[in-house]
Amino acid sequence: MAMLKGYYRTHIGSLRKQLTSIDDIRSLRLIAAVKTPYLPNGQFDLEAYDNLVNMQIANGIQVKVVGNAGSNCTAEAIKATERGFAVGMHSALHISPYYGKPPWMVWLLTITVCVSIGPVIIYNNPPRTAQDIPPSVIEILAQSPNLVGVKECSGNDRIKYYTDQGIVVWTGFDKEAMMLDGIVGLLEFSLLLAT
């Protein structure tokens, strides 16, 4: 079984490299979140999702899939990351645990496994998760070539700190994206409102 998992990860890594590079993702200035559509029975609505993505493509938008793979459950986070890459996701998005609040070193172990699977953007949103991923954790993750960057929502001081360290940063707040030198761009749901 371990040999199969090793082959699986190697194959996924090879396929993903053909699709896009980490530098391609790091260079994106605006990343628009696509709403996840569901059917009345609670299942994922693939047809509606395809229509949303095709609308973006029809309007000339370059599509890179950054899949939300974050979870409070270690096994779920790893499984979502593996499955996402298996179906062509370009990068995983991992938010800090929003319900259970494990010690950072425990969360770091989970994210280290996910980063070993493929490119990851870390999402720090203290107003939504009631906890703040400390810079020391991001600095450890930044040693991996698979850390794409950070979606940082804790304010301009943190964003400036990371950009000064050479870490790619997006924000989820329009105002921060307009006011700060060094920020790469905006990762925001409201971008879809303009299309």
N, CA, C and O of each residue as an XYZ file, in Angstrom:
780
protein
N       0.815     -1.192      0.000
C       0.000      0.000      0.000
C       0.866      1.266      0.000
O       0.567      2.224     -0.714
N       1.952      1.268      0.813
C       2.840      2.426      0.858
C       3.463      2.684     -0.505
O       3.609      3.835     -0.915
N       3.835      1.604     -1.220
C       4.424      1.760     -2.540
C       3.404      2.376     -3.500
O       3.764      3.207     -4.333
N       2.145      1.977     -3.390
C       1.099      2.532     -4.232
C       0.917      4.016     -3.960
O       0.780      4.808     -4.892
N       0.915      4.401     -2.679
C       0.779      5.819     -2.347
C       1.951      6.615     -2.901
O       1.761      7.730     -3.385
N       3.174      6.056     -2.839
C       4.337      6.737     -3.387
C       4.205      6.941     -4.889
O       4.517      8.018     -5.397
N       3.743      5.914     -5.606
C       3.519      6.017     -7.040
C       2.448      7.065     -7.329
O       2.591      7.892     -8.230
N       1.372      7.010     -6.545
C       0.247      7.932     -6.721
C       0.728      9.375     -6.598
O       0.409     10.209     -7.446
N       1.497      9.675     -5.544
C       1.994     11.037     -5.355
C       2.964     11.440     -6.456
O       2.930     12.583     -6.910
N       3.822     10.536     -6.893
C       4.757     10.832     -7.977
C       4.002     11.118     -9.268
O       4.321     12.075     -9.974
N       3.000     10.294     -9.584
C       2.209     10.488    -10.796
C       1.458     11.813    -10.760
O       1.432     12.539    -11.754
N       0.848     12.132     -9.625
C       0.113     13.392     -9.497
C       1.061     14.564     -9.686
O       0.738     15.525    -10.384
N       2.250     14.484     -9.053
C       3.217     15.566     -9.185
C       3.624     15.777    -10.631
O       3.753     16.918    -11.075
N       3.829     14.703    -11.371
C       4.209     14.783    -12.770
C       3.090     15.410    -13.607
O       3.348     16.264    -14.455
N       1.859     14.986    -13.366
C       0.714     15.530    -14.092
C       0.549     17.015    -13.808
O       0.323     17.801    -14.728
N       0.660     17.407    -12.545
C       0.472     18.798    -12.166
C       1.526     19.686    -12.822
O       1.215     20.802    -13.237
N       2.776     19.206    -12.923
C       3.827     19.992    -13.552
C       3.513     20.263    -15.012
O       3.902     21.300    -15.550
N       2.816     19.345    -15.655
C       2.429     19.555    -17.041
C       1.351     20.632    -17.147
O       1.280     21.347    -18.146
N       0.518     20.745    -16.120
C      -0.608     21.674    -16.168
C      -0.206     23.121    -15.897
O      -0.682     24.032    -16.574
N       0.656     23.339    -14.924
C       1.024     24.692    -14.528
C       2.247     24.625    -13.629
O       2.595     23.555    -13.129
N       2.892     25.745    -13.424
C       4.015     25.776    -12.499
C       3.627     26.613    -11.282
O       2.693     27.413    -11.334
N       4.351     26.416    -10.204
C       4.096     27.200     -8.992
C       4.314     28.677     -9.285
O       3.578     29.523     -8.778
N       5.315     28.995    -10.096
C       5.544     30.400    -10.440
C       4.361     31.000    -11.195
O       4.072     32.187    -11.042
N       3.666     30.190    -12.016
C       2.459     30.678    -12.694
C       1.409     31.109    -11.663
O       0.767     32.149    -11.811
N       1.248     30.299    -10.628
C       0.264     30.624     -9.596
C       0.728     31.838     -8.798
O      -0.068     32.728     -8.501
N       2.000     31.875     -8.455
C       2.530     33.008     -7.687
C       2.378     34.326     -8.437
O       2.284     35.382     -7.812
N       2.352     34.281     -9.758
C       2.267     35.515    -10.545
C       0.837     36.032    -10.698
O       0.632     37.142    -11.189
N      -0.145     35.246    -10.288
C      -1.540     35.690    -10.430
C      -1.808     36.884     -9.518
O      -1.456     36.861     -8.338
N      -2.429     37.922    -10.065
C      -2.708     39.138     -9.294
C      -4.104     39.107     -8.681
O      -4.306     39.552     -7.551
N      -5.041     38.591     -9.416
C      -6.419     38.508     -8.924
C      -6.865     37.059     -8.998
O      -6.785     36.429    -10.053
N      -7.329     36.538     -7.890
C      -7.853     35.179     -7.847
C      -9.292     35.291     -7.371
O      -9.554     35.672     -6.230
N     -10.219     34.958     -8.254
C     -11.643     35.068     -7.920
C     -12.165     33.729     -7.410
O     -12.024     32.700     -8.071
N     -12.759     33.758     -6.242
C     -13.359     32.541     -5.691
C     -14.663     32.251     -6.426
O     -15.503     33.136     -6.585
N     -14.827     31.018     -6.869
C     -16.065     30.611     -7.535
C     -16.954     29.940     -6.494
O     -16.534     28.999     -5.820
N     -18.155     30.418     -6.371
C     -19.103     29.859     -5.400
C     -19.340     28.392     -5.708
O     -19.482     28.004     -6.868
N     -19.381     27.580     -4.661
C     -19.628     26.150     -4.822
C     -21.128     25.913     -4.903
O     -21.837     26.138     -3.922
N     -21.628     25.463     -6.054
C     -23.074     25.229     -6.189
C     -23.462     23.826     -5.710
O     -22.740     22.853     -5.928
N     -24.605     23.752     -5.060
C     -25.113     22.467     -4.570
C     -26.507     22.225     -5.101
O     -27.260     23.161     -5.370
N     -26.837     20.962     -5.248
C     -28.183     20.531     -5.627
C     -29.070     20.538     -4.377
O     -28.548     20.556     -3.262
N     -30.398     20.525     -4.535
C     -31.291     20.511     -3.368
C     -31.032     19.344     -2.403
O     -31.321     19.449     -1.211
N     -30.490     18.238     -2.918
C     -30.214     17.091     -2.048
C     -28.857     17.209     -1.341
O     -28.451     16.288     -0.632
N     -28.150     18.340     -1.530
C     -26.884     18.569     -0.848
C     -25.658     18.125     -1.613
O     -24.538     18.370     -1.165
N     -25.835     17.478     -2.755
C     -24.684     17.050     -3.549
C     -24.128     18.219     -4.357
O     -24.837     19.172     -4.682
N     -22.853     18.116     -4.665
C     -22.161     19.111     -5.473
C     -22.779     19.151     -6.861
O     -22.946     18.102     -7.483
N     -23.120     20.325     -7.362
C     -23.743     20.483     -8.679
C     -22.650     20.715     -9.721
O     -22.244     21.850     -9.971
N     -22.185     19.629    -10.318
C     -21.088     19.717    -11.288
C     -21.461     20.521    -12.523
O     -20.633     21.268    -13.044
N     -22.688     20.382    -12.997
C     -23.107     21.126    -14.189
C     -23.086     22.631    -13.931
O     -22.585     23.396    -14.754
N     -23.623     23.052    -12.798
C     -23.621     24.480    -12.464
C     -22.189     24.985    -12.270
O     -21.859     26.099    -12.676
N     -21.349     24.166    -11.653
C     -19.959     24.549    -11.453
C     -19.253     24.717    -12.796
O     -18.547     25.702    -13.015
N     -19.447     23.748    -13.694
C     -18.863     23.853    -15.033
C     -19.321     25.132    -15.733
O     -18.525     25.796    -16.396
N     -20.595     25.476    -15.588
C     -21.115     26.700    -16.199
C     -20.431     27.939    -15.630
O     -20.111     28.862    -16.379
N     -20.202     27.973    -14.313
C     -19.517     29.116    -13.695
C     -18.090     29.239    -14.209
O     -17.632     30.339    -14.521
N     -17.393     28.127    -14.296
C     -16.006     28.152    -14.785
C     -15.980     28.523    -16.265
O     -15.150     29.330    -16.684
N     -16.873     27.947    -17.057
C     -16.919     28.271    -18.488
C     -17.248     29.738    -18.726
O     -16.768     30.327    -19.695
N     -18.059     30.336    -17.858
C     -18.359     31.766    -17.966
C     -17.076     32.581    -17.774
O     -16.852     33.566    -18.478
N     -16.234     32.166    -16.816
C     -14.969     32.860    -16.595
C     -14.074     32.755    -17.832
O     -13.487     33.743    -18.271
N     -13.981     31.555    -18.382
C     -13.144     31.327    -19.567
C     -13.666     32.132    -20.756
O     -12.885     32.734    -21.492
N     -14.982     32.143    -20.942
C     -15.594     32.883    -22.052
C     -15.314     34.383    -21.951
O     -15.288     35.083    -22.964
N     -15.106     34.874    -20.721
C     -14.813     36.292    -20.520
C     -13.316     36.579    -20.513
O     -12.884     37.654    -20.096
N     -12.521     35.602    -20.980
C     -11.095     35.821    -21.142
C     -10.275     35.682    -19.873
O      -9.135     36.145    -19.821
N     -10.828     35.060    -18.861
C     -10.107     34.906    -17.599
C      -9.299     33.624    -17.626
O      -9.804     32.560    -17.985
N      -8.030     33.739    -17.239
C      -7.161     32.568    -17.134
C      -7.611     31.762    -15.915
O      -7.698     32.303    -14.813
N      -7.891     30.500    -16.104
C      -8.409     29.680    -15.017
C      -7.311     28.787    -14.448
O      -6.696     27.988    -15.153
N      -7.092     28.953    -13.160
C      -6.235     28.071    -12.365
C      -7.105     27.622    -11.194
O      -7.762     28.448    -10.560
N      -7.116     26.356    -10.910
C      -7.973     25.836     -9.855
C      -7.198     25.793     -8.544
O      -6.233     25.043     -8.392
N      -7.651     26.627     -7.595
C      -7.132     26.622     -6.229
C      -8.261     26.062     -5.384
O      -9.242     26.749     -5.101
N      -8.111     24.807     -4.984
C      -9.183     24.115     -4.280
C      -9.088     24.259     -2.779
O      -8.008     24.133     -2.202
N     -10.224     24.524     -2.143
C     -10.270     24.604     -0.694
C     -10.156     23.199     -0.125
O     -11.100     22.413     -0.203
N      -9.008     22.886      0.444
C      -8.772     21.552      0.994
C      -8.613     21.587      2.512
O      -8.329     20.561      3.129
N      -8.793     22.754      3.112
C      -8.624     22.896      4.550
C      -9.725     22.190      5.323
O     -10.865     22.100      4.866
N      -9.370     21.692      6.497
C     -10.323     20.986      7.344
C      -9.827     20.979      8.776
O      -8.633     21.135      9.033
N     -10.752     20.798      9.705
C     -10.373     20.593     11.106
C      -9.786     19.218     11.318
O      -9.078     18.980     12.297
N     -10.075     18.316     10.408
C      -9.660     16.921     10.532
C      -8.419     16.681      9.671
O      -8.437     16.921      8.464
N      -7.347     16.208     10.299
C      -6.093     15.962      9.579
C      -6.294     15.040      8.386
O      -5.836     15.334      7.282
N      -6.982     13.923      8.610
C      -7.177     12.950      7.524
C      -7.972     13.569      6.375
O      -7.663     13.329      5.208
N      -8.995     14.364      6.700
C      -9.796     15.011      5.643
C      -8.973     16.019      4.852
O      -9.095     16.094      3.629
N      -8.138     16.795      5.536
C      -7.303     17.784      4.843
C      -6.349     17.101      3.868
O      -6.172     17.552      2.736
N      -5.746     16.024      4.314
C      -4.812     15.289      3.448
C      -5.567     14.641      2.291
O      -5.128     14.711      1.143
N      -6.697     14.014      2.590
C      -7.487     13.350      1.542
C      -7.999     14.367      0.514
O      -7.952     14.108     -0.688
N      -8.486     15.515      0.982
C      -8.979     16.537      0.050
C      -7.850     17.066     -0.831
O      -8.054     17.351     -2.011
N      -6.669     17.193     -0.252
C      -5.511     17.654     -1.025
C      -5.140     16.628     -2.091
O      -4.936     16.984     -3.251
N      -5.052     15.368     -1.708
C      -4.707     14.317     -2.673
C      -5.759     14.217     -3.778
O      -5.417     14.147     -4.958
N      -7.025     14.211     -3.399
C      -8.099     14.089     -4.404
C      -8.140     15.295     -5.332
O      -8.353     15.152     -6.536
N      -7.939     16.472     -4.776
C      -7.934     17.677     -5.608
C      -6.861     17.634     -6.678
O      -7.117     17.929     -7.845
N      -5.658     17.264     -6.268
C      -4.572     17.178     -7.252
C      -4.821     16.055     -8.248
O      -4.432     16.164     -9.411
N      -5.462     14.980     -7.810
C      -5.753     13.857     -8.706
C      -6.686     14.261     -9.846
O      -6.636     13.666    -10.922
N      -7.536     15.266     -9.622
C      -8.473     15.683    -10.669
C      -8.046     16.986    -11.341
O      -8.832     17.579    -12.080
N      -6.809     17.447    -11.096
C      -6.286     18.580    -11.852
C      -6.195     19.904    -11.126
O      -5.902     20.920    -11.756
N      -6.435     19.932     -9.821
C      -6.285     21.173     -9.061
C      -4.846     21.674     -9.198
O      -3.912     20.873     -9.191
N      -4.660     22.984     -9.322
C      -3.326     23.559     -9.467
C      -2.669     23.857     -8.128
O      -1.449     23.768     -7.995
N      -3.485     24.213     -7.132
C      -2.984     24.498     -5.797
C      -4.099     24.238     -4.796
O      -5.280     24.394     -5.106
N      -3.705     23.840     -3.594
C      -4.661     23.673     -2.501
C      -4.650     24.937     -1.650
O      -3.617     25.593     -1.515
N      -5.797     25.275     -1.080
C      -5.927     26.390     -0.145
C      -6.231     25.784      1.221
O      -7.219     25.069      1.386
N      -5.373     26.076      2.197
C      -5.556     25.525      3.543
C      -5.702     26.651      4.566
O      -4.781     27.435      4.792
N      -6.883     26.707      5.175
C      -7.154     27.664      6.235
C      -6.783     27.026      7.565
O      -6.759     25.802      7.693
N      -6.496     27.861      8.545
C      -6.220     27.311      9.872
C      -7.500     26.661     10.406
O      -8.603     27.061     10.031
N      -7.354     25.664     11.277
C      -8.552     24.998     11.809
C      -9.496     26.016     12.447
O      -9.085     26.819     13.285
N     -10.746     25.973     12.048
C     -11.709     27.005     12.440
C     -12.616     26.570     13.568
O     -13.455     27.357     14.008
N     -12.486     25.376     14.043
C     -13.314     24.926     15.160
C     -12.424     24.401     16.271
O     -12.329     25.010     17.337
N     -11.766     23.266     16.025
C     -10.774     22.778     16.974
C      -9.518     23.596     16.794
O      -9.116     23.861     15.661
N      -8.903     23.992     17.852
C      -7.717     24.836     17.748
C      -6.509     24.089     18.320
O      -6.137     24.294     19.475
N      -5.897     23.215     17.500
C      -4.746     22.451     17.991
C      -3.541     23.368     18.166
O      -3.496     24.462     17.603
N      -2.567     22.915     18.953
C      -1.313     23.687     19.024
C      -0.729     23.830     17.616
O      -0.902     22.945     16.778
N      -0.040     24.940     17.358
C       0.457     25.226     16.011
C       1.393     24.153     15.490
O       1.406     23.873     14.291
N       2.167     23.555     16.362
C       3.091     22.523     15.886
C       2.326     21.295     15.387
O       2.799     20.609     14.480
N       1.163     21.006     15.954
C       0.333     19.889     15.476
C      -0.227     20.237     14.100
O      -0.172     19.418     13.183
N      -0.769     21.452     13.951
C      -1.305     21.889     12.655
C      -0.188     21.918     11.615
O      -0.399     21.563     10.456
N       0.988     22.339     12.033
C       2.133     22.403     11.121
C       2.460     21.018     10.557
O       2.826     20.901      9.387
N       2.333     19.985     11.361
C       2.579     18.630     10.873
C       1.605     18.262      9.751
O       2.004     17.686      8.739
N       0.327     18.598      9.937
C      -0.682     18.320      8.906
C      -0.358     19.073      7.622
O      -0.359     18.494      6.536
N      -0.084     20.358      7.753
C       0.169     21.183      6.574
C       1.466     20.763      5.885
O       1.570     20.847      4.662
N       2.437     20.319      6.647
C       3.682     19.836      6.052
C       3.416     18.634      5.151
O       4.014     18.512      4.082
N       2.524     17.752      5.580
C       2.149     16.613      4.732
C       1.466     17.130      3.467
O       1.782     16.680      2.366
N       0.534     18.070      3.615
C      -0.185     18.612      2.446
C       0.762     19.309      1.482
O       0.632     19.154      0.268
N       1.714     20.077      2.008
C       2.687     20.774      1.165
C       3.583     19.772      0.439
O       4.062     20.052     -0.660
N       3.812     18.610      1.047
C       4.628     17.596      0.366
C       3.873     16.969     -0.809
O       4.491     16.397     -1.706
N       2.545     17.073     -0.808
C       1.727     16.511     -1.883
C       1.731     17.428     -3.100
O       1.749     16.951     -4.235
N       1.715     18.744     -2.874
C       1.678     19.689     -3.987
C       1.598     21.122     -3.511
O       1.647     21.375     -2.308
N       1.474     22.074     -4.438
C       1.453     23.489     -4.108
C       0.295     23.857     -3.170
O      -0.836     23.402     -3.335
N       0.622     24.698     -2.179
C      -0.369     25.089     -1.178
C      -0.304     26.597     -0.947
O       0.775     27.185     -0.874
N      -1.484     27.206     -0.835
C      -1.625     28.577     -0.361
C      -2.213     28.473      1.040
O      -3.235     27.816      1.238
N      -1.577     29.116      2.007
C      -2.086     29.143      3.375
C      -3.021     30.337      3.506
O      -2.716     31.432      3.033
N      -4.156     30.118      4.150
C      -5.174     31.159      4.322
C      -5.277     31.503      5.800
O      -5.766     30.704      6.599
N      -4.815     32.687      6.157
C      -4.887     33.160      7.539
C      -5.986     34.202      7.650
O      -5.859     35.306      7.121
N      -7.062     33.852      8.335
C      -8.200     34.758      8.472
C      -8.673     34.754      9.920
O      -9.682     34.126     10.240
N      -7.942     35.458     10.812
C      -8.301     35.470     12.228
C      -9.746     35.899     12.522
O     -10.347     35.345     13.442
N     -10.332     36.855     11.791
C     -11.724     37.205     12.100
C     -12.704     36.033     11.905
O     -13.736     35.972     12.575
N     -12.384     35.114     10.999
C     -13.281     33.979     10.742
C     -12.942     32.735     11.558
O     -13.829     31.943     11.874
N     -11.679     32.558     11.897
C     -11.275     31.332     12.586
C     -11.018     31.538     14.076
O     -10.852     30.571     14.820
N     -10.986     32.779     14.504
C     -10.712     33.133     15.909
C      -9.311     32.717     16.337
O      -9.052     32.541     17.528
N      -8.421     32.561     15.390
C      -7.012     32.336     15.711
C      -6.152     32.855     14.569
O      -6.597     32.954     13.426
N      -4.930     33.177     14.901
C      -4.004     33.793     13.960
C      -2.812     32.860     13.751
O      -2.156     32.462     14.714
N      -2.535     32.515     12.505
C      -1.356     31.679     12.218
C      -0.123     32.559     12.433
O       0.043     33.565     11.743
N       0.734     32.193     13.372
C       1.891     33.054     13.649
C       2.914     33.032     12.515
O       3.051     32.029     11.814
N       3.630     34.144     12.339
C       4.658     34.194     11.300
C       5.679     33.072     11.415
O       6.197     32.615     10.396
N       5.982     32.615     12.626
C       6.964     31.540     12.784
C       6.531     30.270     12.051
O       7.377     29.541     11.532
N       5.227     29.997     12.004
C       4.710     28.822     11.288
C       4.853     29.025      9.780
O       5.287     28.119      9.069
N       4.490     30.208      9.295
C       4.603     30.504      7.860
C       6.068     30.453      7.427
O       6.376     29.970      6.338
N       6.965     30.946      8.270
C       8.388     30.934      7.929
C       8.916     29.504      7.790
O       9.760     29.240      6.935
N       8.429     28.587      8.617
C       8.837     27.183      8.489
C       8.312     26.622      7.169
O       9.045     25.957      6.437
N       7.036     26.893      6.867
C       6.441     26.391      5.624
C       7.098     27.004      4.390
O       7.189     26.358      3.346
N       7.553     28.243      4.510
C       8.169     28.939      3.369
C       9.468     28.286      2.933
O       9.981     28.602      1.859
N      10.006     27.390      3.734
C      11.213     26.666      3.343
C      10.913     25.608      2.289
O      11.827     25.098      1.642
N       9.636     25.277      2.113
C       9.246     24.297      1.097
C       9.018     24.991     -0.243
O       8.369     26.037     -0.289
N       9.537     24.433     -1.325
C       9.270     25.030     -2.633
C       7.796     24.925     -3.038
O       7.366     25.602     -3.972
N       7.017     24.086     -2.344
C       5.602     23.937     -2.660
C       4.705     24.940     -1.950
O       3.498     24.953     -2.192
N       5.265     25.792     -1.070
C       4.429     26.847     -0.501
C       4.315     27.937     -1.549
O       5.292     28.618     -1.862
N       3.117     28.095     -2.087
C       2.887     29.110     -3.115
C       2.918     30.488     -2.477
O       3.550     31.403     -3.005
N       2.242     30.643     -1.349
C       2.174     31.918     -0.659
C       1.103     31.878      0.399
O       0.660     30.812      0.824
N       0.688     33.082      0.824
C      -0.272     33.221      1.912
C      -1.385     34.175      1.501
O      -1.127     35.252      0.964
N      -2.626     33.768      1.760
C      -3.740     34.711      1.709
C      -3.865     35.228      3.135
O      -4.316     34.509      4.027
N      -3.469     36.470      3.344
C      -3.341     37.039      4.686
C      -4.431     38.079      4.943
O      -4.586     39.033      4.181
N      -5.176     37.882      6.017
C      -6.275     38.792      6.354
C      -6.133     39.373      7.756
O      -7.128     39.726      8.388
N      -4.894     39.473      8.243
C      -4.713     40.020      9.593
C      -4.207     41.448      9.584
O      -4.011     42.035     10.648
N      -3.993     42.020      8.414
C      -3.621     43.430      8.358
C      -2.336     43.716      7.610
O      -1.565     42.816      7.278
N      -2.133     44.996      7.355
C      -1.026     45.456      6.533
C       0.350     45.181      7.128
O       1.296     44.915      6.388
N       0.478     45.242      8.465
C       1.793     45.001      9.064
C       2.276     43.586      8.763
O       3.446     43.383      8.439
N       1.380     42.612      8.870
C       1.751     41.218      8.602
C       2.052     41.035      7.121
O       3.006     40.347      6.757
N       1.246     41.644      6.275
C       1.467     41.534      4.835
C       2.836     42.102      4.463
O       3.588     41.489      3.705
N       3.142     43.256      4.995
C       4.440     43.871      4.718
C       5.574     42.991      5.237
O       6.595     42.836      4.567
N       5.400     42.421      6.411
C       6.431     41.537      6.974
C       6.715     40.381      6.019
O       7.871     40.077      5.727
N       5.654     39.740      5.535
C       5.850     38.593      4.638
C       6.463     39.017      3.304
O       7.370     38.349      2.806
N       5.992     40.095      2.731
C       6.558     40.516      1.447
C       8.028     40.892      1.602
O       8.826     40.655      0.695
N       8.394     41.480      2.751
C       9.805     41.775      3.007
C      10.641     40.501      3.112
O      11.844     40.525      2.851
N      10.007     39.387      3.493
C      10.682     38.084      3.592
C      10.706     37.355      2.242
O      11.293     36.280      2.125
N      10.069     37.945      1.230
C      10.019     37.300     -0.083
C       8.895     36.287     -0.224
O       8.885     35.501     -1.171
N       7.946     36.295      0.711
C       6.810     35.383      0.660
C       5.686     36.054     -0.141
O       5.337     37.206      0.117
N       5.134     35.336     -1.100
C       4.057     35.867     -1.939
C       2.788     35.986     -1.084
O       2.430     35.066     -0.349
N       2.124     37.131     -1.196
C       0.942     37.391     -0.369
C      -0.203     37.927     -1.223
O      -0.026     38.804     -2.068
N      -1.386     37.365     -0.968
C      -2.628     37.931     -1.462
C      -3.418     38.356     -0.231
O      -3.184     37.845      0.864
N      -4.339     39.273     -0.401
C      -5.223     39.635      0.687
C      -6.657     39.372      0.257
O      -6.942     39.240     -0.933
N      -7.551     39.296      1.222
C      -8.964     39.146      0.925
C      -9.709     40.453      1.086
O     -10.933     40.493      0.962
N      -8.977     41.527      1.363
C      -9.606     42.818      1.600
C      -9.184     43.817      0.524
O      -7.999     44.112      0.375
N     -10.159     44.335     -0.221
C      -9.874     45.264     -1.311
C      -9.014     46.437     -0.850
O      -8.055     46.810     -1.526
N      -9.357     47.019      0.302
C      -8.668     48.205      0.783
C      -7.170     47.934      0.981
O      -6.339     48.769      0.626
N      -6.826     46.778      1.542
C      -5.418     46.440      1.739
C      -4.702     46.265      0.414
O      -3.545     46.661      0.273
N      -5.379     45.679     -0.552
C      -4.751     45.445     -1.855
C      -4.412     46.756     -2.546
O      -3.443     46.825     -3.302
N      -5.187     47.780     -2.298
C      -4.968     49.076     -2.952
C      -3.900     49.906     -2.245
O      -3.288     50.777     -2.862
N      -3.669     49.644     -0.950
C      -2.858     50.555     -0.148
C      -1.420     50.113      0.096
O      -0.609     50.912      0.565
N      -1.088     48.882     -0.204
C       0.191     48.361      0.254
C       1.113     47.987     -0.897
O       0.730     47.232     -1.791
N       2.320     48.516     -0.870
C       3.329     48.114     -1.850
C       3.823     46.717     -1.506
O       3.940     46.369     -0.332
N       4.112     45.924     -2.517
C       4.702     44.617     -2.309
C       3.706     43.479     -2.316
O       4.093     42.324     -2.492
N       2.436     43.776     -2.128
C       1.439     42.714     -2.128
C       1.257     42.218     -3.556
O       1.261     43.014     -4.496
N       1.098     40.924     -3.722
C       0.938     40.372     -5.064
C      -0.437     40.679     -5.608
O      -0.565     41.099     -6.758
N      -1.478     40.477     -4.799
C      -2.802     40.716     -5.348
C      -3.916     40.416     -4.385
O      -3.745     40.428     -3.166
N      -5.070     40.146     -4.974
C      -6.311     39.999     -4.250
C      -6.910     38.633     -4.547
O      -7.024     38.239     -5.707
N      -7.291     37.915     -3.503
C      -7.973     36.633     -3.641
C      -9.325     36.845     -2.978
O      -9.420     36.825     -1.751
N     -10.365     37.048     -3.767
C     -11.608     37.561     -3.218
C     -12.818     37.066     -3.981
O     -12.781     36.956     -5.207
N     -13.889     36.768     -3.267
C     -15.135     36.361     -3.883
C     -15.768     37.512     -4.675
O     -16.362     37.279     -5.728
N     -15.646     38.754     -4.179
C     -16.322     39.879     -4.820
C     -15.843     40.141     -6.244
O     -16.514     40.859     -6.986
N     -14.702     39.581     -6.648
C     -14.227     39.772     -8.019
C     -15.213     39.214     -9.027
O     -15.272     39.700    -10.157
N     -15.985     38.210     -8.652
C     -16.950     37.626     -9.575
C     -18.127     38.552     -9.829
O     -18.821     38.414    -10.837
N     -18.353     39.476     -8.941
C     -19.478     40.399     -9.096
C     -19.310     41.294    -10.312
O     -20.287     41.801    -10.863
N     -18.070     41.483    -10.722
C     -17.797     42.342    -11.877
C     -17.990     41.619    -13.202
O     -18.055     42.268    -14.246
N     -18.082     40.288    -13.189
C     -18.175     39.552    -14.447
C     -19.608     39.321    -14.862
O     -19.859     38.714    -15.903
